[in-house]
Amino acid sequence: MPRYNAYGDYDDRPIEEIEVGFRGFNNRLRPDQLPKGVLAESLNGRCDINGEWQTRKGIQVKLAPFAATAFVLPFYVYADAASSSLSGATAAVITINFAAPHGIVDQTLVGVSGITGVTPDPNGNRIATVTTTTQLTISVAGATGTAAGTATVGAPSLDDTAVNSVYGAMAFYDDANSNDDYILIAGNAEVVALNLKTNATTSIAYPVGVTISSDVDMIIFKNKVRIFRDGLTSLEWDGDMSGGLAFTEVPNGVYTQPVRLGDGGNNTVISNGVVTVTSTAHGLSIGTSIVVTESSNLTIGSEYIIATVPDVDTFTFYAQHDDVVSHNNHFSANISQGLGFTHSPAPPWAVVHQKRLVVPFNYTMEGTSGSPTITDREVRDELIFSQISSSDTFDYIYGQFKFMSGKSDYLVGLHSFSEDQLVVFNRESIFVISNSLDLKLATVTLITNELGCLARKSIEQIGNKVVFLSDNGVYALDFQDLYNLRGQDIPLSESINTSINRINLDMSSTCQGVYFDNRYYLSAPIDGSLTNNAMFVFNFLNKEWESIDSVADSNWDYRYVLVAGDGAQRGVYVVNQQGGVHLLDASDSGNDSLITQIGGTTNSPLIAGSATTRAVTAGDLGRKKWKSWDIHLESSEVADSNADFTAITENIDSTIALGSISSFNSGVLTAGEDVSLRGRFGNPRAYSVQFKLDTTQGRPKLRAIKFNGHESFRNTNKAI
């Protein structure tokens, strides 16, 4: 920019500012209050360690394992029409031809039968894409083979077993066999296990007569997968992909309290530390805790864990004891430290802590096995602990773990921390339970009654912090000073409070958080949405909020968010309500690849990346004449890029369309290329100016931008 050696009082002095090294965004402060490198807005973007802002990578659908579409309204009662031929060398899209007009409306549900040669089965309710009056196609995501046979296309059928939604998901490793990594997806009729390495799917059945129609929680305990159904008997699967692929109901009904075992003479042999006990029809299993109730050679009251069950009349455990050829001892399954035992009390969810399951104590379990009587206690602020290494035996504690901070409150979630500390998140308070290995010695400590948690699945441990969503935004608890809990005064989300206030509080309990690649991802419903339609991203390397992600499809939701996979497959996965398994930050194309309808086709909307700089003022309160800008851009390595440019001025307020990459570059920015572009603002007079980039193609990188202008108002009179 031309400069002179000296300027008079009324000369227009040149000014320039450079923005470089972007690390995040802040929308709590005014744009003119932001420091250099902090954006006023970042949508669908990432700020990498080299200081570039770039449109995020695309979401990539891995598989839509639920192929058939459930009967939905509205629908058409089509007459059956037989195909004249099938075409398509691959089965992902099957083309069905007819000798006469088929009369089917585009994108409506039809019933398909008679197609062979394709895996998984393409028959059933499908969405029809009409190409001509005598041709239509159906999509079978992830399928292989070549379509054959004669297809009959007609009205959709009412099928109670068809999947109409997804109600739970979790990461799973088959450590009993191949160590392959899976995502388990709970539909209404079955669980589907998706192998992330091979994309193969395996169905795991529910018990006969059991379907799922509301959200469930899924965890692993003692290598078994548990499904918790609020107010209903929990389900369990042994986790063996090579074994029986079916869930069973966990033990239920009234609990038979422990009885004395080992009657009948000399029943105990000890050899090399292995204690073998003979007790007729003992009913015990591996991992069960037992205690000695009467003995002349074993310590009375000592607790042991059953190691093996050779047969129905024999069990073994380990003890440090001299060899004994034969002796008479009496045993009992572990004795309750409270008011007795109960089976799993139909909880909505559970956490694993110190080899125990800890669950909300909302219901009582009575009645007969297979037909239990489950009664709502109408209590929502109590926990109950299982016995050590037991998923089916819970010890009544009642008021011992009842959490109230002098006001009405209810339990939201739990987090198991080190040194036997269980953090209890209530809606309006936080407690910690210590020393729960021995429930008689456990203590409860109030951490705060000024802060609570909104969403159980937002709780995530990151280093020495536990991060969670509260009424005041995203908070963190520090574990310092020998793991004493200490709350933070300022929420982690203070810098984006404007965006946090957009969360629909009526649906905030659905928010979910995960930690991966030095980032905390929090899905949330914003702007009145009833589903999680946005993803907040915090970068722990930059120590700034990096982006608010969204998808340009109103049918999309971040329903279940989890970290899964190994090697190149490891990442953040989203299972949406429509059953698609998607990997975040997976594609360089500049478009998302989504399944937004069970049995539907893949959609590929543009990723609407947008970055708005801080408001540049040149450190002066007066108006400036903004003349020109210089920008340094680069395209991604694999895709061409394009973007629109806009200037936003304040006092005088205006929005100025500046052009695009292609208009200044005589074409799009080709893959792997960088460029420096220069343009004019048009000499608007304003206090400040911002530069906005909106992606229209690919994944452009914003490296730096320079603002050029002149001081234009040096009169001492009032500016009007």
N, C-alpha and C positions, 0 to 999 in steps of 0.2 A: 504494500500500500504506500503511495507517495507520502512523504513527510517533508516538513520544512524545518529549518534550524531553530526558528522562533515563531511564536504565535501571539497575536494580540488578544485582548480580553473578549472580543466578540468573534474571533475566528472559530471555525468548525474544526476541532482537532480530531484526527483519526483515532479510532479505537479498534481493538480486536481481542477476541478471546478464543481459546482453544479448549474443546472438550475431548478428553482422551482417558483411557483407563476406566472403563465402565465396570462397576462392581455390584450394582443392584438398583432398587428404586425405593422411593419414599414419597407417599402421598398424604402424610399427616401435616407436613410443613408446606408452606407456600412454595411454588416452584422457584421464586427468586431467593428463597432462604436456603436452598440446597447447596451442599459443597460440591466441588468439582468431582466428576466421576459417578455421581448419583443421579439416576434418571428420575423424572417425575412420573413416568409410567412405563411398565414393561409387561407386555402381554404375549404369551407364547414365545418367550425368549429365554436365552441362557447367557450368563456373563462368565466367560471362561477365565482361566488363570492368566491368560495373556491380555486381559483387559478388553477383549472384543465383546460386543453384544451381537448375538446371532439368533435368528429364528430357530426354535427348538427342533429337534429331530421328530420324525413322525411316529405316531402310534401304529403298530403293525399287528394285525390279527394273526394269531398263531393257529387257531382252529375254532370252529363252532361245532362242538361235539354233539349238541342237540340238533339233529337234522330235521326231524319232523316238526311241523307247526301245529300247535293245539288249535282246536276249534275256537274261532273268535267272531265277534259281532262287529259290524254288520257282515252278512255273507250272502252269496248268490247260490240259488238252487239250480245248478247247471245240469242239463241232461248229459248222460255219458256219451263221449265221443271217442271212437277208436282211432289210433294213429295209423297213417299209411307208411310211415318210416320214422326211424330215429337216426340222428346224426350227431357227430362230435367224436373226435378221436380220443378226447379225454372226458372224464366224467364230471369235472367241476361245473360245467354248464352243459345240460342235456337239451338238445333241440328236438322238439316233437313236431312232426309234420302231419297234416290232415288232408284228405282228399277233397273235403268240402269246408266251408267256413265253420269255425268252431264256436263262435258266439261268446267267447270269454272276454271279460273286461280286464284291461291291463292292471297289474299289481293287486289282484284279488286272490283270495284263497281258493284253491281247488284240491280235489282228491285225486291222487295219481296211483295207478296200480299197473302191474304187468311188465315193469321194466326189470330186466336181468342184467348180469354182468358188471354191476357196479357195487362197490363197497365204500362206505356204509350204504345200507338199503335206501334208495332214493324214493321208494313208494311211501305213500301217506299224504298228509296235508302239506301242500307246498304253495309258495307264492308264485303266480304265473306272470311272466314278462311277455307281453304280446308283441311280436315283431311284425306279423302280417295277419290277415284274416284267416289264413290257413296254417299259421305257424306260431309256436310259442316256445319259450325256454323256461327251465327250472334250474335253480342253483343248488348244488350239493357241495358245500364247502369242505375241502380237504379230501374229497373222495377220489378213488382210483378205479381204473377199469374202462371198458368201452360199453356204452349202452346197447342193449339188444332186446329182442322181444317185441311185443305189440303193446303200446301204452294205452290205457283207458283213462281219460281225463273227464272228471265230472264234479259233482258237488262235494264239498269237504265233509268229513265224517266227524261225529262226536266221539272223542276217544279220551276216557278218563286217564289213561296212562301216558298220553302225549305231554311233552314238557311245555308248560306255558310260562315258566319263570324260573329264576335261579334264586335260591334262598340261603346259600352259604358257600364258602370256598376257603381252602387252606393249602399251604405247601406241604409236601409229603415226600419222604425218602424211603425207598424200599430197601432198608438196611438188612432185611432178612434174606435178600437174594442178590440182586445186581447193583444195589446202591443207586439205581436210576432215580431221577428226581421227577416228581409229578405235581400237578395241581389237581386237587379233588374238588369237584363241583357238585353241590347238592341241589338236584332238581326236585320237582314234586313227586316223581315216580321212581327215581334211582339216583345214585351217586355215580358220576363218570370220572374216571382217573385218566388224565391226559399226561402222557409221557413227553416231557419237554425236549428230549433228545430225538425221539423218533416220530413224534406227533401221533403215535398210536393211542387209541382209547380203549379203556376196559370198563365195563359196567359192573357196579357193585350194588346188589339188590337190597331193598329194604325188607323187613319181615312181612310176611303175608298180611294183607289188610292195612298196612301202614303207608300213608302218604304224608307229604309235607306241604303245608300251605302258608307258612309264615317264616320269618327269618329264624335261622338256627345258628348256634355257635359250634365250631369244630376245633378240637385240640387233640394232641397225642399225649397219652399217659401210659407208661409201662409198655411202650411199643404198640399200643392199641389206639385206634381212632375212635373218639367219642363224639357223638352228635347230641347236643343239649337242646331240648325242645321245651320252652317255657310252659310249665304246668303239665307236661306229659312225660312219660317214661323215656329216659335217655336210650340211645342206641349205641351199639359197640361193634367194631370189626377188628379182627386180630391183626390187621396190617400186613398180611402175607399175600402178595400178589400172585403167588403160585398155588395158594391154597383155596379154601372156600371163600368165594367172593360174595359174601352176604353179611349184612348187619343183623344183629340179634338185639332184643330188648335186654337191658341190664337187669340184674335181680331186682325184684320189686315186690310190693305188698308188705305185710307185716314182717318185721325182722325177728328171727329166732335168736334169742340172746344166748351167749356162750354157755355150754354145759361142760361138766367135768369129763375129761378123756383119760383113758389109760387104765380103767378098772380091769381086773382079771389077772392078778398075780404079777410075776416078774415080766415086765414089758419093755425094758430099756436095755440096750446094748450100746456101749461107747467104745469106738475103736479108731485110733489115730485122729481124734477130734471130731469124728462123725457120730452123731447120736441117732440111733435107729429106734423108733418107737412103734410097738404093735398096739393098735387100738381099733376095735371092730367098727367098721362103717364110720370113720372119723369125720368125713365130709369136708376135709381141709384141702387147700390148694397151694401150689407153689407161691411164695411171696406173702402168705398169711402170717400175721404175728401171733405167737402163742406165749403164755406165761406158765411157769411152774407153780402149781398150787399146793403140792404136798410132795416132799422128797427127803431122803436121807443122804443123798450124794450130789444133787444139783441145787443151785441157789434158788430158794423160794422167792417168787416175784420177779425173777429175771425174765427179760423179754428176748425171744428168739424169733428168727424168720425161717419159715419152712423152705428147705432147699430143694427137696425132691419128694415126689409122691409115687413110690414104686407100685402101689396098688391101693385099693379102697380101704385096706385095713392097716396100712403102714405109711409112715412119713419119717423124714429125716431132717436134721438141722445140724449146725456146727456149734461146738462149744469147746472152750479150753479146759480140758478135764482129762484126768488119767483114764486109761482103759478100764472098762467095767464089763464083765462077762454078762451079767444079768442082774437087773435090779427093778424094784417096783417104784414108779413115780406116777404122779397125777398131773395133768395139764388142763389148760383151758385156752380157747381162743382169747386174744387180748381183752382185758376187762375194761369197760367204759370208765373214763375218769369223770363223766358227767352223770346224766340221768338215764343212760342206756344207749343202745345203738339203733340206727335206722339205716335203711337202704338209701341210695342216692335220692334226695328229696325233689326230684323233677325240676332242677334249677334251669334258669335261662342261659347260664354260661358258667365257666369255671376257669381258675388259674391253677398252675402247679407251683407249690411252694414247699420246700424242705420235704420232698418225697410224699407230699400230701396233695389231695385235691381240696381246694377251698372254693365254696360256692355260696351264693345268696341263700339264706334260709327262709324262703318264701312259702313253702308248702310242707305239709306232713304227708308221709307215705304209710298207708295202712292197707287193710283188705288182704285179698288172696293173691298169690303170685299169678301173673297173667291177666288178672282183673283187679288191679289195685284201686284203692280209694285214695285219691289225691285231693287234699283239702287246702284251700288258700288260707294261710294264717293271717292275711291282711297286715303283714309286717314287712317293711322294705328296708330296714336298717340293721339287719343281723346277718352274721356269717356262721357257717358251720364247716368244721374241718373233718376230712376223712382220717382214718387210721393211716399210719405210715405204710407206704407201698400198697395201699388198698384203694381201689376206686369204687368199692361197693359198700364199705362200712364207714358210717359217719357217726361221730360221737356228739350227743346232745350237749350243748354248752349254754344254750339260751342266753341269758343276760350277760354272760362273760364277754361276749364280743358284740354287744349292742352299742351302736355308735350314735350318740347324740351330744351336741355341743350346746345344750341349753335351749335348743329350739328345734322345731320340726325339720327333719332332714331325711335323706334317703341315699342308699348306696348306689354308686354309679360304676365304679371299677376298682381293680386291684393291680398292684405291680409288685412282683417279687424281687427284692434287692438283696445284696450280699449281707453277710453276718446275721442271717436269720432276721431280716427286717421285711415285713410285708406292709407296703404303703396302701392305705385305704382311702380312696377318693370318694367322698360323698358329694352331693350336689352343692352344699354350702360349707363344707369343712373337709379337712384332711387329717387323718390319724396314721400312726404307725404301730403295728403289732410286733413285739420283739420276743425272742425265746420261745417260739412256737414248737420247737422240737419236743418239749415237754409241756403239754397244754396246761398242766397245773401251775407252771411257773411263768406262763405267758403274761406279758404286760401290754397295756394299751396307752399310748401317749398322744395327746392332741398336738398337732403341729400348727394348725391355724383354723380359726372359725370365720375368717374374713375372705376366704377363697375356696372355691370348689371346682368341680370338673363337669363339663357339659356332655362329653362324649367319651365313652369307655375306650373305643378303639382309636382315639386320638392319643392315648398314653403311649409314649415311646421313650426308652432309655437311650441316651446319646452321651457316651463318655460318663462324666460325673453328674450329668443332668437327667432328670426325667421331665420330658416335655409333654404338655397336654393343653387342651382347649378349655378356657374358662369363660365366665361372663365378660371379663375384661380383655379377652383376646388369648393369644397363645402365651402360656407361662412356662417357666422352668423352675424346678426345685434343684438346688445344688446339694451334693453330698460331700461335705467338707468337714474338717475337724473331727476325724475318726467317724465319718459317716453320720454325724448329727445333721438332721434335716434343717434346712433354712430356706425360707421362701424369698423370692426376689421381689423388690419393690416395684420394678417397672416390667411390664410384660415384654416378651420377646417380639411381639407383633406391634409394639408401640409405633414403629415407623410407617406401618401400613394400616393404621387404625381406620382410615376411611374405607378401605376395602373390607376389613374385618366386620365393620358395621353393616355390610351388605348381606351377611350370612342370615338365612332364615332361621330365627331362633326356635320356631315351632318344630323344625326338622333337624336341629343341630345335633341331636343324639346320633344321627347317621354318619357324622364326620369320622373319617378314618385317617390315621397317620402312620407312615413307615419311614425308615431311615435307610438310605442307600447312596453310595458314591458321594459321601460328605454332604448330602442334602436331606432335609426333612420335607416330605411330601404330605400335605394335608388336603384331602378331598372334602368338599363342603357344598351345600346348596346355597346359592346366592340369588339375589334379586327375586325373591318369592318362589324360587323353584322348590318342588317337593322331592327332588332327587339331587344327588351330588353332581352338579354340572360344572364345577370348577375345581382346580387343583392349585393350592398355594405352595410355592417352592421357596424354601430358605436354604441359602448356600452357607455352610459353616466355614468354608475356607475364606469367603469374602466377608462373612459376618453381616450379610444383608439379605433381605428378601429379594429373590431373583426374578420372579415372574408370577403372574396368575395365568394358568393355562386353562384353555377351554377347547371345545370341539365344535365345528360349524355344522352340527346336526342336532336338532332338538330332541331326537330320540336317544341320544347318548347319555349314559350316566357312569360315574366312577363308583359302581356299586360295592365291589369288594376289591381292596387294594392290598397287595402282599408282595413280599420279596421272596423269590424262588429261583431255582435253577442252579447249575454249576457251569464254570468256564464261561464260554461265550454266551451261553443261554441265561446266565444269571442277570437279574434285573428286577425292575418294578413291574409287576403284572397287574392288570385290571380285568376282572371278570364283571361284565356288565349284566344288567337284569335280563338281557336277551340271550345270555349264554355264551357270548363270544369271549375267548381268552386272548387278551391283547398284551403286548409288550410295549412299555413306554420307551421313548427315546431310542427307537430302533431303526428308523428309516431316514435316508438322506434326500428323499425325493421332493420334500416340500409339501407332501400331502399325507393325511392320515388314511389308514386302511382299517375300516370298521365293519363290524356286524352289529346292526341295530334292530334286527328282527329275527326271531328264531325261524330258521328255514329260509331266511331272506338272502339277498345278494350282498356282496361287499360294496360299501360306499367309500369314496375316496375324496373327501372334501379338502379344500386348500387349508393349510395352516395359516391362520391370520395373525402373523407376527407383527407386533407394533412396538416401537420404542419412541418415547418423547423425552427430549433432553430437559434439563433444568432451564429456568428462565435466566438468560444472560443479561446483565445490566451494566457491565463494565465498571461496577463499583460506584455508580453515580445515580442519584435520584431523578435527574432531569431526563427529558426526552432525547432520544438519539435518532439519527437518520440511518436506518439499517440498509446498507448498500448491497453486500454480496456475501456469499458463503462458499467454502471449500469443504469437500467431503472425501474421505478415504474409505473405499469399500472393497470387499472381496467376495467372490462367489464360493460356494462349497465345492469340494473336490469332484463331486459326481453329478451335479445338476446345475443348469443355467439359473440365473437369478434375475429378478426384477422387483422394483418397489416404487411406490409413489412418495413424493416429498411434499410436506406442508409446513408453512411457517405460521406461528401463533404469536400475535403481539398483544401487549397489554398497555392501555393508556397511551395511545388510542387503541381500542380493542379491534382486532381483525383476524381473520383466517385466510391465508393466501396459498392457493395451489401453486406449487413451484414447478411441477413436472414430474418426471420419473427417471429411473436409470436409463431406460431405453431411449427416452427423448434426448437426454444429454450425451448418451454413449453411442447413438446411432444404432441401437439394438440392445438386446438383453446382455447381461454380463455373463459370459460363457463360463462353464465349469472350471474351477481352479484359477481363474484370472482375478487380478486386482486392478483397481482403477482409481484415479483422483479426478473428481468432477468439480466444476465451478459453475455457479449460477448467481443470479441477482434476486434480491428480495423485492426490488422495485422502489427503493427509497421510502418505505413507510416510516413515519415519525411515531415513535413509541418509547415507553420507558424500558420495556424488555422484549426479548424475542426468544421463542423456543423453536426447535427443529423436530419435526415428526416424520418417522419413516414407517410406512405400511407395506408389508410384504404382499406382492401379487403373484410371485412365482419363485419357487426354489427356497433357498435358505441363505439370504445375503448376510454378510457380516458388516457391522458398523464399527470401524476402527477409530475414526477421529473426525471431528468437524470443527471448522474455524468460522467465527462470525466476524464480519468486517462492517464498520460503520463510522459515523462521525458524530461528535457532540453537535446538536443542532438547535438547542434552546439555551442560550446563555444570557438572555434578558432577565433582569431581576424582578420583572412583573409576574403576576400570577399566571400560571399556564392554564388555558381554557381550550 
